[in-house]
Amino acid sequence: MSEGVEFPCHVELYCDAVDLRKGHHGLLGIVEQELGKDGLNGSLYLFSNRNRSLIKGLYWDRTGYVVISKRLESGKFCIPFKEDVIELDNKSLRLLLDGLKLFV
């Protein structure tokens, strides 16, 4: 399991596929325009590409935006297409980042 991965904040997983060539400006646009959220609220927003092999996260840390990414060497992240946004606790976040199945 991903040791040390813990965010003391609200985590939201955006389930639609996103072109992850986007940087912080493009991801922030999704947060604000499609989700209707304030990108400065301290939440971690997660996005994945179409084939679910890459996840990017956007997080405001009081001094600027942090963009993180993780690519699985094999397999895919288990993210349902039928949901819009899923809230994750830290345990679910760790399982997701490990590539384990969270959702039935």
Summary of the structure (lengths in Angstrom):
residues: 104
radius of gyration: 12.7
end to end distance: 19.7
largest distance: 37.8
contacts: 271
relative contact order: 0.25
helix: 18%
strand: 29%
